Amino acid sequence: MAKPHALFATVSLAGHFFPAVDLSAKLAAKGFIVTVATLDSGGSFSPDLFAAAAVASAAARSQGLDIRFQSLKDTVNLPAAHRSWNHDTAINAMLHHAFAPMEELLQKLLREDPPVTVLIADTFNTWPSAMAKKYDLIHVSFWTQPALVFSLHYHKDLLISNGHFASPDRNRKDTAVRYIPGIPEIEPHELASIYQDKDASSLVHQFTFKCFDELRGADFVLANTVEELEAEAISALRREMPFYAIGPVFPDGFTSGISGSIAAIQDCSHWLDTMPAASVLYVSFGSAFHPGERDFREMAHGVLNSKVNFLWVLRPDTVPLPDGFVAACQGRGMVVPWCDQKEVLLHPAVGGFLTHCGWNSTLESVWFGVPMLCFPLAFDQPPNCKLVSKDLKIGVRLGGSGEVNRDEVHDKIEGLMGGEVGAAVRMEMEKVQKAARAAVALNGSSSRNMDKFIDDLLKHLSEKNIRSTSEARCMF
Ligand SMILES: O=c1ccn([C@@H]2O[C@H](COP(=O)(O)OP(=O)(O)O[C@H]3O[C@H](CO)[C@@H](O)[C@H](O)[C@H]3O)[C@@H](O)[C@H]2O)c(=O)[nH]1
């Protein structure tokens, strides 16, 4: 059989693009040709992902891996500084304008030798099942968040029928959700943010529901999560569909290459080298969201009032830090527009991570054993925070009781970086870190799931091949 060729349709956000590239590297190492493509829908600060990806592609080729990158035309053309303020524009592009350019690329790839036979698509795409059916491709859906969040979306009808979402009066906020298979209990304020809205008809609702309609047509689901971190949720999903937990997908180090090639990057290693061990709080809210102005100000004052050193990623598209902040942090703080996050988390000077709980940041924190101070902003971040702070106990939630204030920020930073709370969190973090590293080692759960997925996919491909050859024979 010729090398299998997969078209991997991702999303132009660092939090989706990076894991897609890492997974592509793993598939290429198993003998696949992978063409990674995305529509630049303009929702993220890092618009130069593809320029950076070209660097990774060259590195891949030098290692004998066949990964090709295709940037599809930018339908929104937003300047970088406005991107994370325009989520609706980005979602609208993905909802209504993605099929045609992706189909055009697919038609081209179908004429190549070997042609594309597998369509891997980030679950947050609204067209893959229809496209796979039209061109007789195997459809693999790639999920970049925890199984917990997948289950919430998959069982949205249960949230509706139990009055926790889209209720005619108001959503139930008084009782915990206890009926989602594999999820013992989750409070209403810990649901994905779209299920906390009263209005279920916004663009983001339409988009998410359409994505999950498409998901139901997938042949396989690959998830960037770890069985040992969410065993019950994953086994409940496995009863419903071929669901493979294969995370974290990054250990090969491909995304470090990409993140390190982004134009706005700033090297922090020299500064970190001058700091004592575990003394630095790393502050970053990912690539697509930022806290509101008031919360940002309170966090900045809380950080300044604490005694810790800090490294703060202030993307150019976010609200500014308070006046005088940069001057006040001389000697103990550094503010950068973007950094190579994995390199930072790996550095022994870093002892805590103030994060929005984006799933990649969470997995990276686990991988490098850095305790988290959680300030979830939107989408999957509230349930991710629940998983981190309540279930796994590897982080502490900030602002859980409503608005965040500087005293809470100060107290929780000091507790996490130096106090008893921090000691308890570090103990749990060590166990979770070990489990995540073991999962991707030889014979670990994620390695076995990846091998099983490849076997199942190749079997599927060869059965399809035999079927189409015999159908072709019958026609003559
Ligand atoms: O200065 C920086 C800041 C971030 N990163 C990297 O960028 C990625 C950010 O990903 P993530 O932490 O998941 O945050 P978002 O970019 O916000 O990701 C989006 O996608 C994720 C996966 O679906 C979701 O969990 C988030 O809620 C959603 O906002 C990570 O790999 C970071 O290492 C850098 O390399 N340098």
The ligand as a MOL file (V3000), in Angstrom:
LIG
                    3D

  0  0  0     0  0            999 V3000
M  V30 BEGIN CTAB
M  V30 COUNTS 36 38 0 0 0
M  V30 BEGIN ATOM
M  V30 1 O 3.9010 33.8220 24.9630 0
M  V30 2 C 3.3710 32.7380 24.6710 0
M  V30 3 C 2.0310 32.4340 24.9850 0
M  V30 4 C 1.5350 31.1990 24.6100 0
M  V30 5 N 2.3230 30.3010 23.9470 0
M  V30 6 C 1.7950 28.9740 23.5300 0
M  V30 7 O 0.5110 29.1490 22.9530 0
M  V30 8 C -0.3240 28.0580 23.2910 0
M  V30 9 C -1.5730 28.6210 23.9260 0
M  V30 10 O -2.5310 27.6040 24.0290 0
M  V30 11 P -3.6320 27.5530 25.2090 0
M  V30 12 O -2.9810 27.6270 26.5070 0
M  V30 13 O -4.4540 26.3410 24.9770 0
M  V30 14 O -4.4380 28.8930 25.0610 0
M  V30 15 P -5.2460 29.5850 23.8250 0
M  V30 16 O -4.3040 30.0860 22.8470 0
M  V30 17 O -6.1550 30.5490 24.4880 0
M  V30 18 O -6.0910 28.3380 23.2360 0
M  V30 19 C -7.4060 28.1950 22.7290 0
M  V30 20 O -7.4550 26.8030 22.4010 0
M  V30 21 C -7.3210 25.8950 23.5010 0
M  V30 22 C -7.3840 24.4850 22.9260 0
M  V30 23 O -8.6020 24.2590 22.3070 0
M  V30 24 C -8.4080 26.1220 24.5340 0
M  V30 25 O -8.2210 25.2790 25.6570 0
M  V30 26 C -8.4070 27.5890 24.9640 0
M  V30 27 O -9.4700 27.8330 25.8770 0
M  V30 28 C -8.5380 28.4780 23.7250 0
M  V30 29 O -8.5410 29.8440 24.0860 0
M  V30 30 C 0.4650 27.1660 24.2450 0
M  V30 31 O 0.9860 26.0610 23.5510 0
M  V30 32 C 1.5980 28.0660 24.7170 0
M  V30 33 O 2.7920 27.3530 24.9960 0
M  V30 34 C 3.6230 30.5940 23.6590 0
M  V30 35 O 4.3620 29.7720 23.0910 0
M  V30 36 N 4.1100 31.8190 24.0190 0
M  V30 END ATOM
M  V30 BEGIN BOND
M  V30 1 2 1 2
M  V30 2 1 2 3
M  V30 3 1 2 36
M  V30 4 2 3 4
M  V30 5 1 4 5
M  V30 6 1 5 6
M  V30 7 1 5 34
M  V30 8 1 6 7
M  V30 9 1 6 32
M  V30 10 1 7 8
M  V30 11 1 8 9
M  V30 12 1 8 30
M  V30 13 1 9 10
M  V30 14 1 10 11
M  V30 15 2 11 12
M  V30 16 1 11 13
M  V30 17 1 11 14
M  V30 18 1 14 15
M  V30 19 2 15 16
M  V30 20 1 15 17
M  V30 21 1 15 18
M  V30 22 1 18 19
M  V30 23 1 19 20
M  V30 24 1 19 28
M  V30 25 1 20 21
M  V30 26 1 21 22
M  V30 27 1 21 24
M  V30 28 1 22 23
M  V30 29 1 24 25
M  V30 30 1 24 26
M  V30 31 1 26 27
M  V30 32 1 26 28
M  V30 33 1 28 29
M  V30 34 1 30 31
M  V30 35 1 30 32
M  V30 36 1 32 33
M  V30 37 2 34 35
M  V30 38 1 34 36
M  V30 END BOND
M  V30 END CTAB
M  END
